[in-house]
Amino acid sequence: ENDCSWSISYWNIKGPSHSSRVSFMNLKHLLLLSINASIKAGKEIMNIYSTDFIVDNKKDDSPLTLADKKSNSIIELALKNTRIPYLSEEGKSITYEERKYWEYLWIIDPLDGTKEFVKRNGEFTVNIALIKNNNPIMGVIYVPCTNDLYFGLQELGAFKLNIDHYLKDINELLQI
């Protein structure tokens, strides 16, 4: 099994307060990065799924598991070097006032369907989206139980495939 490279970084994103332009080629690399992050997170989720995991509750009384936390850590680590800020259900809270002028933003739900995960019914996903000026331009949804991957990129289209391995090259992704 190939381990994915987490070194894709520095896409001329200057941070939340600077305007920048991301080329279509860079978007394709960011898509590859987010797909590999979702697969890696999904594998960790499935490792925990097969154990007697503990269920905690968040402040809003929704469930929280080690799978939520580990998936979030994997995705945040993978996306950190893109220099694009992220908002995650399991991460720190960022006010709208702080983020309203960000040109780019990752939105992460590291384990969408924690209640289903706890019920062990297989109906949960890993979700990663890239937002530009308040509009989604890229999305990845990975279903760890079935290895189904849904992804879309503005100007490329939306796709579904079944995959359980990391991708080394964006062209490999587009030829599957």
VOGU-3710 file (C-alpha; in Angstrom, 3 decimals, decimal comma):
1> endcswsisy> 0,000/0,000/0,000  1,356/3,395/-0,961  1,439/6,119/1,620  0,295/9,436/0,243  2,552/12,432/0,143  1,575/15,206/2,520  4,087/17,630/1,069  1,853/19,347/-1,473  1,998/22,887/-0,203  2,364/26,603/-0,768
11> wnikgpshss> -0,122/27,217/-3,549  0,472/30,962/-3,534  -2,124/31,323/-0,818  -0,975/34,197/1,346  -3,398/33,598/4,203  -6,863/34,704/5,176  -6,320/38,429/4,815  -4,604/38,443/1,426  -6,259/38,138/-1,938  -4,733/35,446/-4,104
21> rvsfmnlkhl> -5,300/33,493/-7,237  -5,192/29,718/-7,375  -4,736/28,279/-10,846  -6,733/25,353/-12,181  -3,610/23,156/-12,011  -3,161/24,029/-8,345  -6,830/23,256/-7,723  -6,313/19,808/-9,215  -3,426/19,233/-6,820  -5,521/20,477/-3,908
31> lllsinasik> -8,224/18,031/-5,012  -5,689/15,198/-4,957  -4,498/16,289/-1,524  -8,028/16,404/-0,116  -8,915/13,022/-1,652  -5,849/11,399/-0,096  -6,610/13,069/3,230  -10,178/11,733/3,146  -8,993/8,204/2,347  -6,380/8,282/5,115
41> agkeimniys> -8,967/9,629/7,570  -11,435/6,979/6,410  -8,940/4,199/7,062  -8,389/5,492/10,607  -12,147/5,741/11,140  -12,530/2,095/10,088  -9,734/1,030/12,462  -11,684/2,589/15,321  -15,045/1,300/13,991  -13,915/-2,269/14,664
51> tdfivdnkkd> -13,155/-1,560/18,343  -15,198/-0,959/21,481  -14,831/2,808/21,229  -16,064/5,288/23,838  -18,767/7,827/22,992  -18,500/11,253/24,609  -20,909/14,148/24,167  -20,177/17,639/22,892  -21,670/20,747/24,504  -24,687/20,456/22,182
61> dspltladkk> -25,170/16,840/23,384  -24,206/15,364/19,993  -21,884/12,339/20,083  -18,105/12,610/19,750  -15,740/9,665/19,326  -12,044/9,059/18,933  -12,781/8,514/15,227  -14,065/12,113/14,933  -10,948/13,445/16,636  -8,404/11,331/14,737
71> snsiielalk> -10,057/11,957/11,378  -10,028/15,687/12,087  -6,331/15,614/13,040  -5,403/13,720/9,871  -7,277/16,138/7,621  -6,031/19,270/9,375  -2,453/18,022/9,147  -2,862/17,262/5,444  -4,378/20,665/4,645  -2,188/22,741/6,956
81> ntripylsee> 0,542/23,450/4,403  -1,906/24,723/1,807  -1,977/27,944/3,844  -5,736/28,045/3,334  -7,583/28,436/6,632  -10,072/25,772/7,621  -13,272/25,508/9,555  -13,963/22,096/11,039  -16,844/20,737/13,046  -14,309/19,235/15,438
91> gksityeerk> -11,831/22,129/15,372  -11,710/25,417/17,182  -14,591/27,801/16,697  -13,883/30,732/14,364  -16,331/33,611/14,350  -17,904/34,840/11,147  -16,407/38,277/11,808  -12,952/36,698/11,709  -13,523/34,713/8,522  -15,986/36,754/6,464
101> yweylwiidp> -13,293/38,326/4,270  -11,329/35,153/3,620  -11,118/34,494/-0,091  -10,501/30,753/0,353  -11,634/28,437/3,128  -11,621/24,688/3,700  -14,769/23,343/5,368  -14,270/19,968/7,014  -16,636/17,469/8,557  -14,198/14,710/9,512
111> ldgtkefvkr> -16,935/12,216/10,398  -20,331/13,238/9,084  -22,825/10,883/10,682  -21,292/10,195/14,071  -24,682/8,915/15,296  -24,651/6,366/12,463  -21,053/5,499/13,258  -22,090/4,803/16,863  -25,037/2,684/15,624  -22,553/0,831/13,385
121> ngeftvnial> -24,831/1,052/10,358  -22,106/2,183/7,923  -23,886/5,397/6,948  -21,174/7,975/7,608  -18,749/9,947/5,469  -15,630/12,104/5,472  -16,376/15,513/3,912  -13,953/18,176/2,705  -14,878/21,246/0,668  -12,939/24,199/-0,665
131> iknnnpimgv> -14,811/27,483/-0,711  -13,867/30,574/-2,704  -15,650/33,852/-1,979  -18,469/31,999/-0,168  -19,038/29,530/-3,044  -17,980/25,878/-3,138  -15,463/25,149/-5,887  -14,321/21,680/-4,799  -15,803/18,883/-2,753  -14,793/15,426/-1,600
141> iyvpctndly> -17,063/12,898/0,095  -15,547/9,556/1,067  -17,617/6,632/2,384  -15,166/4,507/4,405  -17,437/1,444/4,703  -17,830/1,062/0,942  -14,746/2,930/-0,342  -17,025/5,059/-2,506  -15,501/8,411/-3,371  -17,530/11,321/-4,669
151> fglqelgafk> -15,614/14,391/-5,781  -16,148/17,478/-7,817  -14,145/20,419/-9,004  -15,414/23,512/-10,727  -14,530/23,311/-14,441  -13,844/19,567/-14,142  -17,207/18,129/-13,136  -18,402/15,664/-10,516  -17,430/12,001/-10,294  -17,961/8,827/-8,306
161> lnidhylkdi> -15,575/5,912/-8,067  -14,692/3,087/-5,750  -11,181/3,379/-4,377  -9,270/2,229/-1,318  -5,727/3,381/-2,065  -3,881/6,671/-2,093  -3,266/8,407/-5,389  0,142/9,708/-6,422  -0,931/11,773/-9,382  -4,016/13,715/-10,356
171> nellqi> -3,936/12,100/-13,804  -4,255/8,688/-12,155  -7,436/9,965/-10,544  -8,901/11,205/-13,809  -8,147/7,952/-15,668  -9,836/5,627/-13,169
//
